[in-house]
């Protein structure tokens, strides 16, 4: 019975999207919001009754105008003098007490029968209702992070709708018996309960107590500066700007519809009847909202995007006002407001709240208050003026309302449905990612397109196009092929031969022979023999033997291969004699030709001679041998090939050759080599790359075995390869789950421990100047752990979904990061969710560390001595930086050298060019850096001189001059000369010292060696330079006239 109950609860949780540990907070919010909307519904009914019981419809524009002005004033005062100035608890109590005081004072003033109180009291109540609801949603935003909010906001709205129904029912039931005025006492009771629940909810707030303090300095600015900053933030956030425009359209259209409703009510009912009517209307409306929320809202938001619902309210208003134009009546305008309310209070409201979520708590509250004030000033005066001008013209006002509603629809189309799958795919396309699941047919290249690609003036582009065309097995009819064979451009003729080779049609041999007899370009003759190897026979041996004396060695090689493969016994004898002569040569190019011939024919026939060439001292000969070994794999050469893989000079060719061997031969030997060579990190990385090139389950098993290695880079590379293979082939890895889960737990320990060390370092830095370097290294380690977790999850769950979630998480946009965490929340098991999301999401450090301590991921025994942590002690690089940060005197010569190296790394890290590199990546650059001292007024280099180095200023100041004129001045931490070092161009300007300077000089040759030797550094440098190029282009565009921005 217990198991059935638990299973049932799990199904309920899965259906409504709620975790078991979230029910307590959710029920409290449901009750809180239910009371809030019950009060709102009740007050809306009695406010309408009070106002219309004393005034006719001509006063309604004044009512609108007064309410908007009061709303704007209170919003500005509240955001400027309350937010961040007082504690949230006292703020909530104060707002509730003021509201209660207004209600009680208003009730006693109503005894005087003064008409003005029936005008002022509803305005004050409506304004404070708006402030109360804004505070309510802000409180919910503080209690829920973005991933929970997306799931729970619809359910909270569901509970609020029940409260709104109750408020309407109270109005309907008690308006006649108690009277409209006495309903104010019930509102006072509801507000008291609401305030008490608000105080309880604040205990669940995720916002750090000091979060509001960050805005203190900003609040000292003038109102004008705050408004300018606010407008700048609005205009910079396209989604927020579009949402505000939609709200303005909806508010204007709805306000005009409200006016028509008040006119109709005034003409049909008395005060208490109006209150009862409004209560009935609100109760029925909210019942429908409840049904929508229960059946479709959550699914709409999760399936189609949270802002998808913003179009529903403008559509409802358009349809309703269109109907009212043709049939103006109480029924038609009530129906219009009915459909507006059921859409506006469900999906539309939830979507609006979720747009605010990416902002921090204080900004979110200030933003809501300011937007609320702007909406009032942007719509109500306009609508009031329209009512005055049109003098209550029903048709004209209805058409104006319809126009605003249609404008809202048009604006909503510009939203392009953020948070949806379509936008996600659009994001993927913008990142230039190839969708591996798409099966688009290859582009068919015509002969004209081939000719256009090859008949260019740029020889490098021609060669590139040629190599690209060689990889396609193109087939062209003979009438299209002949013009290419007879073309004046030799590259086009060569391509035609490659097409013939793939077609392998013996009927076309005469065409090839005709070209071969008259061709003067060696590349084309070589291509002719490559084509004949697939279609010729021994009848053309004489021509092949004749070309064994060709002036181009490559033509001789291809002719020899033809004789061996197509020339029969006569051809083999002639080819063997020529190959023997090549092997006896002392020329490197002839030995390379011999090696390529052996590879094309079959190494097993020349194993001894080929092995001698493979052991040659000449690197170029070894490279050709390695490429040839990939054409006809020979298992007995594997030891030599693995040895060549270890040699950085022949790594690429050895990798190519080994990738052509059967997987069952390579995989065991590669794993064996990996375990044996523990000290050669570069060789181990190449072995992992080799393993990942085989798309078999055995390859993944071998890579998973490497995951248990302690070296973090090897582990990451192996995991990345596993993930990519699983994305391609969708292997079932359930038998390796224990290895994957073990590694996940290790990453949890690393992640929480790095956060713990980061918190200790921030509170006890010891050396404030050097500590930031270690802090940045720890943050890089945290990012690394997050990347590892995404890849490990891809081995347990759908790899494509995890890959998309990872890309969204890497994005700087909060919306996409929230989407990524939402994917994790729904996909991972409960245990993994509880440990993963605190590592990924923005939550207070105290809560994150408390969870790490509860799970024993954190070494709490170290106290404040962060340098004694096992993670730092066992990590050689972190240990070095930690020792350097603490700044004890170096005890050994080796330690002294390390400290000097770290000083250089720290200086490089301060420059704009290198500030985003990890310290470990900068170490090779720091090794090559030379310290130089220059006195004042010394020329560092002259304009036009070779760009052989770049410089980093450790101390002092220099001036950059061009053509004798000052360009700029540079000081400590800045660098110069980096442009010339990358493209080897002459110096663009002259540089001389303005004071005594200490510089780091990095020579071009040393820098290029670092780039070529360390691929990680080269990749990071490319990313940084690309980013700087984009920033420079953006800066240049800002100086161009607007007409040139095309």
C-alpha positions, -999 to +999 in steps of 0.1 A: +000+000+000+028+024+009+046+017-024+014+023-043+009+056-025+044+067-032+040+058-069+008+077-070+025+108-055+053+106-080+028+105-108+010+135-094+043+154-090+053+145-125+019+157-139+019+190-121+056+196-124+063+198-086+091+182-066+082+166-033+103+190-013+086+220-029+050+213-017+054+232+016+065+265+000+040+260-029+010+256-005+020+286+015+022+307-017-011+293-029-028+305+003-010+338+002-020+346-034-055+333-029-060+358-001-044+386-022-067+380-052-097+375-030-091+410-016-085+424-051-117+409-065-137+421-035-123+456-037-127+460-074-164+452-070-170+476-041-148+504-057-170+502-089-201+503-068-190+532-046-179+554-076-209+547-099-233+551-070-224+588-068-211+599-103-222+595-138-200+584-168-188+619-175-166+617-144-149+585-154-121+601-174-112+622-144-112+590-123-088+574-148-065+605-148-064+609-111-056+572-106-028+572-131-011+603-116-014+589-081+000+555-093+030+572-109+038+594-080+036+566-054+056+543-077+084+568-080+083+576-043+083+540-034+111+530-056+133+560-047+127+563-009+116+528+002+133+501-019+167+493-005+163+519+023+145+497+048+143+460+056+119+440+035+100+429+066+093+464+077+085+475+042+058+448+039+044+456+074+043+493+066+025+489+033-001+467+048-007+490+078-011+521+055-035+502+033-056+491+063-055+526+076-069+539+043-097+514+043-108+521+079-105+559+075-125+557+043-153+537+059-158+562+087-156+591+062-184+575+042-207+581+071-205+618+063-222+611+029-197+634+012-195+627-025-157+633-028-149+604-006-166+581-031-142+595-057-109+595-036-113+562-018-116+539-049-086+557-065-064+552-034-076+515-030-069+507-067-034+523-064-024+504-033-038+472-047-014+476-076+016+482-052+005+452-031+004+429-061+038+441-074+053+434-040+036+400-040+051+389-073+085+403-063+084+383-031+076+351-051+105+360-075+128+361-044+116+328-031+119+309-064+148+308-089+140+310-126+138+272-132+112+267-103+093+299-112+085+286-147+069+255-132+053+269-102+040+303-113+011+288-132+002+267-101+004+298-079-019+316-103-042+287-100-045+292-063-049+329-067-078+323-091-096+304-064-092+334-042-106+357-069-136+335-073-141+337-035-139+375-036-165+377-063-188+353-044-185+375-013-194+406-033-224+388-048-236+373-015-231+402+009-235+434-011-273+434-006-273+423+030-243+442+044-242+470+019-213+480-003-196+503+023-194+476+050-175+452+027-145+474+035-143+456+069-139+423+052-111+438+031-093+449+063-095+413+076-081+399+044-053+424+043-043+414+079-041+377+070-022+387+038+004+407+057+010+379+082+015+353+054+039+378+037+061+378+068+062+340+069+071+338+032+101+362+036+119+334+055+121+314+022+136+343+002+167+333-018+179+369-019+210+376+002+203+400+031+229+424+016+215+422-019+198+456-016+229+473-005+244+470-039+219+496-051+226+521-024+251+541-044+228+541-074+200+555-053+220+586-045+218+596-081+193+622-093+158+612-105+168+623-140+199+600-140+178+571-127+152+577-155+180+578-181+196+546-168+161+530-167+154+539-203+188+528-214+181+494-198+147+492-215+160+500-249+189+476-245+165+447-237+144+440-268+122+414-251+114+438-222+107+467-246+083+447-267+065+435-235+061+471-224+046+481-257+022+453-256+012+463-220+006+498-232-016+486-261-036+463-238-040+489-211-053+515-235-077+492-252-089+477-218-093+512-203-117+523-231-136+490-227-138+497-189-154+531-198-180+515-219-187+489-192-192+517-166-216+536-189-237+505-193-237+496-156-246+531-146-276+530-170-289+497-157-283+493-119-281+509-085-250+510-062-255+476-045-267+460-077-235+472-095-214+457-067-233+424-069-231+424-107-193+430-106-190+402-080-209+378-102-188+388-133-155+384-114-165+350-099-175+336-133-144+351-150-121+336-124-138+302-126-130+302-163-094+313-155-092+284-130-102+259-157-076+274-181-049+272-155-058+236-146-060+223-181-038+242-205-018+270-191+011+250-177+013+230-209+011+261-231+040+278-213+062+247-213+054+238-249+051+271-267+070+296-246+063+319-218+056+350-239+034+331-263+004+340-242+010+378-246-008+377-279-039+361-264-052+392-246-049+416-276-067+390-297-095+387-272-099+425-270-099+428-308-126+402-312-146+416-283-145+453-294-152+443-330-184+426-317-193+456-296-190+479-326-218+460-343-239+452-312-233+479-284-249+465-253-241+455-217-238+419-228-213+426-256-191+448-235-193+424-205-183+395-229-154+416-242-141+422-206-148+386-198-125+372-225-099+399-218-098+390-181-096+352-186-066+355-209-050+384-190-052+368-156-038+334-168-012+329-194-006+366-201+001+375-165+024+345-160+043+353-192+047+389-180+061+379-146+086+355-162+100+383-184+111+401-152+128+370-138+163+374-153+168+406-133+180+406-097+155+410-069+160+448-063+162+456-100+131+435-106+110+454-081+122+488-092+115+478-128+080+467-120+072+499-101+086+522-128+069+503-156+036+504-137+039+542-134+049+546-170+020+525-182-004+548-162+011+580-177+014+566-212-022+553-215-047+569-191-041+606-201-043+596-237-076+576-232-090+604-210-082+630-236-099+608-263-130+605-242-132+642-237-126+650-273-151+624-286-176+635-259-185+599-252-189+589-288-194+551-285-185+541-320-153+563-322-141+551-288-147+515-297-128+518-329-099+534-310-099+505-285-099+481-314-069+499-330-049+496-298-057+459-295-046+452-331-014+471-324-008+447-295-012+418-318+013+432-343+039+439-316+034+404-302+044+389-336+078+405-331+084+385-300+093+355-321+083+333-292+114+333-268+119+302-247+105+280-275+121+252-296+120+274-327+141+301-311+164+274-297+170+261-332+175+297-344+201+301-317+218+270-329+219+283-365+234+316-353+261+297-336+269+281-369+263+246-356+256+218-380+226+198-372+239+162-375+204+149-375+195+166-408+198+145-439+200+173-465+211+160-500+245+173-512+245+201-537+249+189-573+277+207-590+274+215-626+303+218-651+297+256-652+300+258-614+332+237-614+347+259-641+338+290-621+354+276-590+387+268-607+391+296-632+400+323-606+429+347-604+437+337-568+459+305-570+453+296-533+415+297-537+419+275-569+439+249-550+414+250-521+385+245-546+404+216-562+410+198-530+373+203-521+361+189-554+384+158-551+365+147-520+332+146-540+325+116-562+310+138-589+294+123-620+289+143-651+276+133-685+301+132-713+288+163-731+295+183-699+328+166-692+345+172-726+345+211-722+363+206-689+389+183-704+396+208-733+396+238-710+425+262-712+429+263-674+450+234-662+432+232-628+400+226-646+416+198-668+430+182-636+396+182-620+381+166-651+406+137-647+395+132-611+359+130-621+369+104-647+387+084-621+356+082-600+335+071-630+360+044-640+345+040-675+369+020-698+352+037-728+368+070-719+404+058-720+410+073-754+400+107-741+425+104-713+453+092-736+447+120-760+451+146-732+481+127-718+500+129-752+495+167-756+496+178-719+525+200-708+515+206-671+528+179-648+498+180-624+475+172-652+496+143-665+497+129-629+459+131-627+457+113-661+477+083-647+455+083-616+425+080-638+441+053-659+447+032-627+409+028-626+401+022-663+433+013-683+450-021-691+483-035-702+477-022-738+490+012-727+521-001-709+543+015-735+530+049-728+534+043-690+570+031-695+577+061-716+566+084-687+589+067-662+614+092-675+590+122-671+605+154-658+580+154-629+587+128-603+550+126-593+542+116-628+568+088-627+554+076-594+518+074-608+530+057-639+549+031-618+517+024-598+498+019-630+524-006-643+521-026-610+483-025-608+472-026-645+502-036-666+503-073-661+537-092-658+554-069-682+543-039-663+553-053-629+588-061-642+592-026-656+577-010-625+599-030-601+630-020-620+621+017-617+612+013-580+646-003-574+664+026-590+644+051-568+653+031-537+690+033-546+690+070-549+704+094-523+679+121-532+652+127-506+624+135-531+631+102-550+630+082-518+597+099-509+583+089-543+594+053-537+576+053-503+544+066-519+546+039-546+549+012-520+519+025-501+498+026-532+508-009-544+509-027-510+535-024-482+534-061-475+553-067-508+581-043-497+580-046-459+617-045-453+625-017-477+595+003-464+606-002-428+640+012-436+625+043-451+602+047-421+632+047-399+649+074-419+665+104-402+648+127-427+615+139-413+600+145-447+606+109-458+590+096-426+560+118-432+555+104-467+559+068-454+533+074-427+508+088-452+515+058-475+511+034-445+475+045-443+467+035-478+475-002-473+476-009-435+503-034-424+498-047-388+535-054-383+543-018-387+521-007-357+549-003-332+568+021-355+536+040-362+529+045-325+564+056-320+559+081-348+527+093-331+548+102-300+571+123-321+555+158-324+570+163-359+551+133-373+521+132-351+496+143-377+507+117-403+510+089-378+474+096-366+461+095-402+478+062-408+466+045-376+431+057-382+429+034-412+438+003-393+410-020-380+396-009-346+401-043-330+439-040-336+443-003-326+420+001-295+438-024-272+472-012-282+463+024-278+449+018-243+481-001-234+503+028-247+482+052-227+487+034-194+524+028-201+534+064-210+523+083-179+548+112-183+542+122-219+510+143-217+511+153-254+514+117-265+485+107-243+463+134-258+471+121-293+462+086-281+428+098-269+423+115-302+431+082-319+406+063-298+379+088-305+383+084-343+368+049-341+330+050-340+324+017-322+311+007-287+346-006-279+361+029-285+337+044-259+345+016-235+382+024-239+376+061-234+355+055-203+384+035-188+405+067-192+380+087-172+395+073-140+428+089-148+439+117-123+451+141-150+421+165-155+429+174-191+431+138-203+399+131-184+381+160-200+393+151-235+382+115-231+348+125-218+343+150-246+351+123-271+327+099-254+299+124-256+305+132-293+305+095-302+273+089-283+256+119-299+265+105-333+257+068-327+233+068-297+251+039-280+235+023-249+260+028-221+239+013-192+266-013-184+290+016-177+266+036-154+286+028-123+317+044-138+297+074-149+280+079-115+313+075-097+328+103-119+298+125-113+302+123-076+339+132-080+329+163-099+304+172-072+332+170-047+355+192-068+328+218-076+316+223-040+352+223-027+362+250-052+333+271-042+344+266-005+380+276-013+368+306-032+347+318-002+377+313+021+400+332-002+376+361-005+374+364+033+411+357+040+431+367+009+464+373+027+479+391-003+452+412-019+472+421-049+480+385-059+449+367-046+428+376-077+449+353-098+441+323-076+405+334-075+403+334-112+419+300-114+393+286-090+365+301-110+380+285-141+380+252-123+343+257-114+335+263-150+354+232-159+334+211-134+302+224-149+313+215-184+323+180-171+289+175-155+270+184-187+291+159-207+287+132-180+249+137-181+250+133-219+263+097-212+232+089-190+205+109-208+196+121-243+229+135-255+214+159-280+192+175-253+222+177-229+243+193-257+216+220-264+213+226-227+251+230-224+251+256-252+223+275-236+241+274-203+273+288-219+252+318-232+255+350-212+217+356-216+199+348-184+169+335-204+189+308-221+207+298-189+173+295-172+161+273-201+192+251-197+186+246-159+150+238-167+161+210-190+182+196-162+154+200-137+130+179-158+156+154-171+179+144-142+169+121-113+159+138-081+192+131-064+212+146-092+189+176-095+194+185-058+232+184-062+236+198-097+214+229-097+231+246-067+264+242-087+249+258-118+223+283-106+228+317-090+220+311-053+235+325-021+269+310-013+258+301+022+231+277+009+254+262-016+281+255+010+256+242+035+245+215+010+282+207+003+288+202+040+257+180+044+270+157+016+306+157+029+319+172-002+338+199+017+369+196+038+357+216+068+386+207+089+409+232+073+391+262+089+403+294+073+436+279+061+425+275+025+461+267+014+460+234+034+431+219+014+439+186-003+426+200-036+453+226-036+480+204-021+474+177-048+471+201-077+506+211-086+496+243-104+471+255-077+497+247-051+523+268-068+499+298-071+488+294-035+524+294-023+531+325-044+500+343-031+510+337+005+544+352-005+568+333+018+604+336+008+614+309-017+634+282+000+649+266-031+663+277-064+635+259-082+609+277-061+625+310-068+622+303-105+586+293-101+579+326-083+596+346-111+575+327-136+543+335-118+552+371-115+554+372-153+521+353-156+504+377-133+516+406-153+505+391-186+471+383-170+466+420-164+468+429-201+438+432-223+452+407-247+456+379-221+432+388-193+408+360-203+434+332-204+439+308-176+472+312-157+482+277-168+477+286-204+500+317-200+529+297-185+545+289-219+543+325-229+558+336-196+587+311-201+597+330-233+593+365-218+625+385-213+627+412-187+644+444-199+651+478-183+650+510-203+658+545-191+637+575-199+635+588-235+648+556-250+634+543-283+619+508-280+615+504-318+612+527-348+583+530-373+589+507-403+613+483-385+606+446-385+578+434-361+600+409-342+585+412-307+558+426-285+561+442-251+542+443-218+548+473-195+556+462-159+564+497-147+566+531-164+550+549-193+557+549-231+545+571-259+533+558-293+541+580-323+532+578-360+548+600-386+562+621-357+528+627-341+516+613-308+490+586-311+486+575-275+503+569-242+505+535-225+512+527-188+516+498-164+498+466-174+493+476-210+510+460-240+520+471-275+534+456-307+509+426-307+495+434-342+529+432-359+540+400-341+509+382-355+512+391-392+550+398-394+543+433-408+566+464-403+560+485-372+531+509-377+546+535-354+575+543-331+575+538-293+598+555-268+599+556-230+586+586-210+601+573-177+623+545-165+605+514-177+605+477-169+592+457-198+586+421-207+597+413-243+583+383-261+600+375-294+580+366-325+597+333-331+592+322-294+556+333-295+549+314-328+565+283-313+542+286-283+512+289-306+522+259-327+532+237-297+502+244-274+469+240-293+449+250-262+467+284-261+463+289-299+425+282-296+421+306-267+441+332-286+419+329-316+388+333-295+402+364-278+414+380-310+380+373-327+362+390-298+385+420-299+380+423-337+342+422-332+345+449-305+367+471-328+342+467-357+313+477-334+333+507-322+340+517-358+304+514-368+294+537-340+315+565-356+299+560-390+269+580-402+237+560-398+233+559-436+264+538-439+252+511-415+243+485-441 
